[in-house]
Amino acid sequence: MAQAIARLHFRPTVEIHDVDEALRLIKAAKASLNDHAGPSHRDTSKTTQIWEIMKQMQNTTDSDSLDMADVRRRVTGRGFTEDEMWNTIREYSDYGVIFTSEENRRLTFVEIGEDMEID
């Protein structure tokens, strides 16, 4: 999985943060199996929590993009800092699933259609 993450970043070698992210994803995947029973072992990192806030906002709109002022208000309203929000946006931008446009005024989600291939 770490190798796949490195490839997403177009790097020929795996770096330590690729391994860290792979371990975080494995932990989150395992925790999702236990969501229905007992105490939750979900990934509760700030990055994941902020991502879930942004995805929830996107799911409530017909658009693939959000106004950054709205995102900032929602994220900081839930107790996260603006720096944590931007770190999350940078991380998921590196994965190629979101990007900012209009001089960081819009946050756009990349939707993969059925006709698109993923290697």
C-alpha positions as YAML, in Angstrom:
chain: A
units: angstrom
residues:
- id: 1
  name: MET
  ca: [0.00, 0.00, 0.00]
- id: 2
  name: ALA
  ca: [2.89, 2.37, 0.76]
- id: 3
  name: GLN
  ca: [4.23, 1.72, -2.72]
- id: 4
  name: ALA
  ca: [0.86, 2.64, -4.22]
- id: 5
  name: ILE
  ca: [0.85, 5.88, -2.25]
- id: 6
  name: ALA
  ca: [4.35, 6.69, -3.54]
- id: 7
  name: ARG
  ca: [3.15, 6.02, -7.08]
- id: 8
  name: LEU
  ca: [0.21, 8.40, -6.58]
- id: 9
  name: HIS
  ca: [2.86, 11.07, -5.95]
- id: 10
  name: PHE
  ca: [4.86, 9.95, -9.00]
- id: 11
  name: ARG
  ca: [7.85, 9.00, -6.84]
- id: 12
  name: PRO
  ca: [10.06, 6.00, -7.70]
- id: 13
  name: THR
  ca: [10.82, 5.25, -4.04]
- id: 14
  name: VAL
  ca: [8.71, 4.76, -0.94]
- id: 15
  name: GLU
  ca: [9.25, 7.34, 1.78]
- id: 16
  name: ILE
  ca: [8.52, 7.02, 5.49]
- id: 17
  name: HIS
  ca: [5.41, 9.20, 5.30]
- id: 18
  name: ASP
  ca: [4.04, 6.80, 2.63]
- id: 19
  name: VAL
  ca: [4.37, 3.97, 5.15]
- id: 20
  name: ASP
  ca: [2.76, 6.10, 7.86]
- id: 21
  name: GLU
  ca: [-0.19, 6.89, 5.59]
- id: 22
  name: ALA
  ca: [-0.54, 3.23, 4.60]
- id: 23
  name: LEU
  ca: [-0.66, 2.23, 8.25]
- id: 24
  name: ARG
  ca: [-3.24, 4.94, 8.97]
- id: 25
  name: LEU
  ca: [-5.40, 3.73, 6.09]
- id: 26
  name: ILE
  ca: [-5.14, 0.10, 7.21]
- id: 27
  name: LYS
  ca: [-6.12, 1.10, 10.74]
- id: 28
  name: ALA
  ca: [-9.09, 3.09, 9.40]
- id: 29
  name: ALA
  ca: [-10.18, 0.19, 7.18]
- id: 30
  name: LYS
  ca: [-10.00, -2.27, 10.07]
- id: 31
  name: ALA
  ca: [-11.91, 0.09, 12.31]
- id: 32
  name: SER
  ca: [-14.71, 0.43, 9.77]
- id: 33
  name: LEU
  ca: [-15.36, -3.30, 10.16]
- id: 34
  name: ASN
  ca: [-16.06, -2.74, 13.84]
- id: 35
  name: ASP
  ca: [-18.31, 0.31, 13.46]
- id: 36
  name: HIS
  ca: [-21.44, -1.74, 14.04]
- id: 37
  name: ALA
  ca: [-20.38, -3.42, 17.28]
- id: 38
  name: GLY
  ca: [-18.98, -2.10, 20.52]
- id: 39
  name: PRO
  ca: [-16.53, 0.73, 20.94]
- id: 40
  name: SER
  ca: [-15.33, 2.34, 17.76]
- id: 41
  name: HIS
  ca: [-11.74, 2.02, 16.61]
- id: 42
  name: ARG
  ca: [-12.24, 4.43, 13.72]
- id: 43
  name: ASP
  ca: [-9.44, 6.64, 12.54]
- id: 44
  name: THR
  ca: [-9.98, 9.81, 14.53]
- id: 45
  name: SER
  ca: [-7.04, 11.81, 13.21]
- id: 46
  name: LYS
  ca: [-7.69, 15.48, 12.60]
- id: 47
  name: THR
  ca: [-6.99, 14.99, 8.90]
- id: 48
  name: THR
  ca: [-9.67, 12.32, 8.59]
- id: 49
  name: GLN
  ca: [-12.17, 14.31, 10.64]
- id: 50
  name: ILE
  ca: [-11.68, 17.42, 8.50]
- id: 51
  name: TRP
  ca: [-11.91, 15.34, 5.31]
- id: 52
  name: GLU
  ca: [-15.22, 13.88, 6.54]
- id: 53
  name: ILE
  ca: [-16.55, 17.39, 7.22]
- id: 54
  name: MET
  ca: [-15.66, 18.47, 3.69]
- id: 55
  name: LYS
  ca: [-17.13, 15.30, 2.13]
- id: 56
  name: GLN
  ca: [-20.32, 15.75, 4.14]
- id: 57
  name: MET
  ca: [-20.60, 19.31, 2.83]
- id: 58
  name: GLN
  ca: [-20.05, 18.11, -0.73]
- id: 59
  name: ASN
  ca: [-22.67, 15.37, -0.34]
- id: 60
  name: THR
  ca: [-25.29, 17.95, 0.61]
- id: 61
  name: THR
  ca: [-24.84, 19.97, -2.57]
- id: 62
  name: ASP
  ca: [-25.39, 19.28, -6.26]
- id: 63
  name: SER
  ca: [-22.03, 20.84, -7.10]
- id: 64
  name: ASP
  ca: [-18.59, 19.23, -7.17]
- id: 65
  name: SER
  ca: [-17.12, 22.36, -5.59]
- id: 66
  name: LEU
  ca: [-17.54, 24.28, -2.36]
- id: 67
  name: ASP
  ca: [-16.96, 27.89, -1.39]
- id: 68
  name: MET
  ca: [-13.81, 27.97, 0.76]
- id: 69
  name: ALA
  ca: [-15.37, 30.53, 3.09]
- id: 70
  name: ASP
  ca: [-18.12, 28.00, 3.89]
- id: 71
  name: VAL
  ca: [-15.56, 25.21, 4.35]
- id: 72
  name: ARG
  ca: [-13.45, 27.41, 6.63]
- id: 73
  name: ARG
  ca: [-16.50, 28.36, 8.73]
- id: 74
  name: ARG
  ca: [-17.62, 24.75, 9.11]
- id: 75
  name: VAL
  ca: [-14.16, 23.36, 9.90]
- id: 76
  name: THR
  ca: [-13.19, 26.07, 12.38]
- id: 77
  name: GLY
  ca: [-16.68, 25.91, 13.88]
- id: 78
  name: ARG
  ca: [-15.98, 22.29, 14.77]
- id: 79
  name: GLY
  ca: [-12.85, 23.26, 16.70]
- id: 80
  name: PHE
  ca: [-10.14, 22.77, 14.08]
- id: 81
  name: THR
  ca: [-7.64, 25.44, 13.11]
- id: 82
  name: GLU
  ca: [-7.31, 26.95, 9.68]
- id: 83
  name: ASP
  ca: [-3.79, 25.48, 9.45]
- id: 84
  name: GLU
  ca: [-5.19, 22.00, 10.08]
- id: 85
  name: MET
  ca: [-7.76, 22.59, 7.35]
- id: 86
  name: TRP
  ca: [-5.11, 23.68, 4.84]
- id: 87
  name: ASN
  ca: [-2.87, 20.73, 5.78]
- id: 88
  name: THR
  ca: [-5.78, 18.40, 5.04]
- id: 89
  name: ILE
  ca: [-6.48, 20.13, 1.74]
- id: 90
  name: ARG
  ca: [-2.80, 19.89, 0.75]
- id: 91
  name: GLU
  ca: [-2.67, 16.19, 1.67]
- id: 92
  name: TYR
  ca: [-5.79, 15.27, -0.29]
- id: 93
  name: SER
  ca: [-4.69, 17.50, -3.18]
- id: 94
  name: ASP
  ca: [-1.49, 15.47, -3.31]
- id: 95
  name: TYR
  ca: [-3.66, 12.36, -3.62]
- id: 96
  name: GLY
  ca: [-5.43, 13.99, -6.57]
- id: 97
  name: VAL
  ca: [-8.95, 13.83, -5.13]
- id: 98
  name: ILE
  ca: [-9.47, 17.56, -4.54]
- id: 99
  name: PHE
  ca: [-8.00, 20.84, -5.72]
- id: 100
  name: THR
  ca: [-8.51, 24.52, -5.08]
- id: 101
  name: SER
  ca: [-9.36, 27.01, -7.78]
- id: 102
  name: GLU
  ca: [-10.11, 30.69, -8.20]
- id: 103
  name: GLU
  ca: [-7.14, 31.68, -6.02]
- id: 104
  name: ASN
  ca: [-8.15, 29.26, -3.24]
- id: 105
  name: ARG
  ca: [-11.75, 30.49, -3.18]
- id: 106
  name: ARG
  ca: [-13.27, 27.16, -4.31]
- id: 107
  name: LEU
  ca: [-12.59, 23.59, -3.22]
- id: 108
  name: THR
  ca: [-13.34, 21.12, -6.00]
- id: 109
  name: PHE
  ca: [-13.71, 17.37, -5.64]
- id: 110
  name: VAL
  ca: [-12.43, 15.15, -8.43]
- id: 111
  name: GLU
  ca: [-15.08, 12.66, -9.41]
- id: 112
  name: ILE
  ca: [-13.96, 9.49, -11.14]
- id: 113
  name: GLY
  ca: [-16.47, 8.46, -13.76]
- id: 114
  name: GLU
  ca: [-17.15, 4.97, -15.03]
- id: 115
  name: ASP
  ca: [-15.31, 5.75, -18.26]
- id: 116
  name: MET
  ca: [-12.09, 6.72, -16.46]
- id: 117
  name: GLU
  ca: [-9.40, 4.14, -15.87]
- id: 118
  name: ILE
  ca: [-7.35, 3.88, -12.68]
- id: 119
  name: ASP
  ca: [-4.04, 2.03, -12.78]
...
